[in-house]
Amino acid sequence: MVYHRQAANAPLHEQACGLRYLRLEADAHDISGHARLDLCRRHLRGDLAACQRGGAELLTGNNVVAMAWASRRITSRELWRHWGLVYLGNAVEALGTVGLLLLGHVHQLGEGAVGATALAIGQPKAALGFLEAVVLGVLCNALVCLAVWLAMGGRSVADKVLAIVFPITAFVTMGLEHSIANMFFLPYA
């Protein structure tokens, strides 16, 4: 079974969303709950929908594959191989995007406001304690998996997009930690 067909492409949507967020917030330096809701409304739901429709994979949404393992449709070895390949692809793409942004001096846009916003986002993330980061990540992942699971039940593209709206809006507005997005935000900050 091949589950990792486009693992490396998924973080491009995450990084694109991150860049849009940095540009949206660069002027105001506002990363409040209201700004997060606006970010979600404008970008994140569309990025996950594009990711799903394009066949790309994020590790966070791919934890649903554990259901195939629990149903004994795949072996433990296949599960760990799949997760490892998807994680590696996500990490390579996230770090590659960070490298390109640094080479392109994107952080200097808006007289340095993009870089300042990246720092404003990254510093609180880096300051989280280990247990708090894990708990916020697990809660986020539960909502991402719920979004993926709900989208799987949709028959049309509109059904699938509508299905992910509430779980994604919830994790963004609550300030939960998305591990794949953080693969971009933390090194870039």
C-alpha positions as CSV (number, residue, x, y, z in Angstrom):
1,M,0.0,0.0,0.0
2,V,1.3,3.4,-0.9
3,Y,0.2,6.3,1.3
4,H,3.0,8.7,0.8
5,R,2.4,9.7,-2.8
6,Q,2.9,13.5,-2.3
7,A,4.1,13.9,1.2
8,A,6.6,16.6,0.4
9,N,4.0,18.8,-1.4
10,A,1.7,19.3,1.6
11,P,3.9,21.8,3.5
12,L,3.9,24.2,0.5
13,H,0.3,24.9,1.4
14,E,1.3,25.3,5.1
15,Q,4.1,27.7,4.2
16,A,2.0,29.6,1.7
17,C,-0.5,30.1,4.5
18,G,2.3,31.1,6.9
19,L,3.6,33.7,4.5
20,R,0.1,35.1,3.9
21,Y,-0.3,35.3,7.7
22,L,3.0,37.1,8.1
23,R,2.1,39.6,5.4
24,L,-1.4,40.1,6.8
25,E,-0.1,40.7,10.3
26,A,3.1,42.6,9.4
27,D,1.5,46.0,9.7
28,A,-0.5,45.5,12.8
29,H,1.7,42.9,14.7
30,D,-1.7,41.6,15.9
31,I,-1.8,37.8,16.5
32,S,-4.9,38.0,18.8
33,G,-7.8,35.6,18.6
34,H,-9.6,37.9,16.2
35,A,-6.6,37.9,13.9
36,R,-6.4,34.2,14.1
37,L,-10.1,33.8,13.2
38,D,-9.5,36.1,10.2
39,L,-6.5,34.1,9.1
40,C,-8.6,30.9,9.3
41,R,-11.5,32.4,7.4
42,R,-9.2,33.7,4.6
43,H,-6.6,31.0,4.2
44,L,-6.3,27.9,6.4
45,R,-9.4,26.1,5.3
46,G,-8.6,26.6,1.7
47,D,-5.1,25.4,2.2
48,L,-6.3,22.1,3.8
49,A,-8.9,21.7,1.1
50,A,-6.3,22.2,-1.6
51,C,-4.0,19.8,0.1
52,Q,-6.7,17.1,0.2
53,R,-7.9,17.7,-3.3
54,G,-4.3,17.7,-4.7
55,G,-3.5,14.4,-3.0
56,A,-0.8,15.8,-0.8
57,E,-0.3,14.6,2.8
58,L,0.4,16.2,6.1
59,L,1.5,14.1,9.0
60,T,-1.2,15.7,11.2
61,G,-4.1,14.6,9.0
62,N,-2.4,11.3,8.3
63,N,-2.7,10.1,11.8
64,V,-6.1,8.9,10.6
65,V,-4.2,6.1,9.0
66,A,-4.0,4.6,12.5
67,M,-7.6,3.5,11.9
68,A,-6.4,1.2,9.0
69,W,-3.8,-0.2,11.5
70,A,-6.4,-0.7,14.2
71,S,-8.6,-2.5,11.6
72,R,-5.6,-4.7,10.7
73,R,-5.6,-3.5,7.1
74,I,-1.9,-2.4,7.4
75,T,0.9,-3.7,9.6
76,S,2.7,-1.7,12.3
77,R,5.7,-1.6,10.0
78,E,3.7,-0.1,7.2
79,L,2.1,2.4,9.5
80,W,5.5,3.6,10.9
81,R,7.0,3.6,7.4
82,H,4.1,5.8,6.1
83,W,4.3,8.2,9.0
84,G,8.1,8.4,8.7
85,L,8.0,9.2,5.0
86,V,5.3,11.8,5.3
87,Y,7.0,13.4,8.3
88,L,10.4,13.5,6.4
89,G,8.7,15.0,3.3
90,N,6.9,17.6,5.4
91,A,10.2,18.5,7.2
92,V,12.2,18.7,4.0
93,E,9.7,21.0,2.4
94,A,9.2,23.2,5.4
95,L,12.9,23.7,5.9
96,G,13.5,24.1,2.2
97,T,10.9,26.9,2.1
98,V,12.5,28.6,5.1
99,G,15.9,28.4,3.3
100,L,14.4,30.0,0.1
101,L,12.7,32.7,2.1
102,L,15.9,33.6,3.9
103,L,17.9,33.6,0.6
104,G,15.2,35.9,-0.9
105,H,15.3,38.2,2.2
106,V,11.5,38.0,2.5
107,H,11.9,38.8,6.2
108,Q,13.0,42.3,5.2
109,L,9.7,43.1,3.4
110,G,7.7,46.0,4.8
111,E,10.8,47.5,6.2
112,G,11.4,44.4,8.3
113,A,7.8,44.1,9.5
114,V,7.5,40.5,8.0
115,G,10.5,39.4,10.0
116,A,9.3,41.2,13.2
117,T,5.9,39.4,12.8
118,A,7.7,36.1,12.3
119,L,9.5,36.7,15.6
120,A,6.3,37.7,17.3
121,I,4.7,34.4,16.2
122,G,7.8,32.2,16.9
123,Q,8.8,33.4,20.3
124,P,5.7,32.3,22.2
125,K,5.8,29.0,20.4
126,A,9.5,28.5,21.3
127,A,8.8,29.4,24.9
128,L,6.2,26.7,25.5
129,G,7.1,24.0,27.9
130,F,7.4,20.4,26.6
131,L,4.2,19.1,28.1
132,E,2.2,22.2,27.1
133,A,3.5,21.9,23.5
134,V,2.6,18.2,23.4
135,V,-0.9,18.8,24.8
136,L,-1.6,21.7,22.4
137,G,-0.3,19.6,19.5
138,V,-2.4,16.6,20.4
139,L,-5.5,18.7,20.7
140,C,-4.8,20.4,17.4
141,N,-4.1,17.0,15.8
142,A,-7.5,15.7,17.0
143,L,-9.2,18.6,15.3
144,V,-7.2,18.2,12.1
145,C,-8.0,14.4,12.1
146,L,-11.7,15.3,12.6
147,A,-11.5,17.7,9.7
148,V,-10.0,15.0,7.5
149,W,-12.4,12.4,8.6
150,L,-15.4,14.7,8.0
151,A,-14.1,15.6,4.6
152,M,-13.8,11.9,3.7
153,G,-17.6,11.7,4.0
154,G,-18.2,14.5,1.6
155,R,-19.4,13.6,-1.9
156,S,-18.5,16.9,-3.7
157,V,-15.7,19.4,-3.3
158,A,-18.1,21.8,-1.6
159,D,-19.1,19.1,0.9
160,K,-15.5,18.4,1.7
161,V,-14.6,22.1,2.1
162,L,-17.6,22.8,4.3
163,A,-16.8,19.7,6.4
164,I,-13.4,21.1,7.5
165,V,-14.5,24.6,8.3
166,F,-15.5,24.1,12.0
167,P,-12.6,21.9,13.1
168,I,-10.0,24.1,11.5
169,T,-11.6,27.3,12.7
170,A,-11.6,25.8,16.2
171,F,-7.9,24.9,16.3
172,V,-6.8,28.2,14.9
173,T,-8.8,30.4,17.2
174,M,-7.9,28.4,20.2
175,G,-4.2,28.9,19.5
176,L,-3.4,25.1,19.3
177,E,0.0,24.1,18.0
178,H,0.0,22.5,14.5
179,S,3.3,20.6,14.3
180,I,3.7,20.8,10.5
181,A,3.0,24.6,10.5
182,N,5.5,24.9,13.3
183,M,8.2,23.2,11.2
184,F,8.0,26.4,9.1
185,F,7.2,29.1,11.7
186,L,9.9,28.1,14.3
187,P,12.9,28.0,12.0
188,Y,11.8,31.0,10.1
189,A,11.4,33.0,13.2
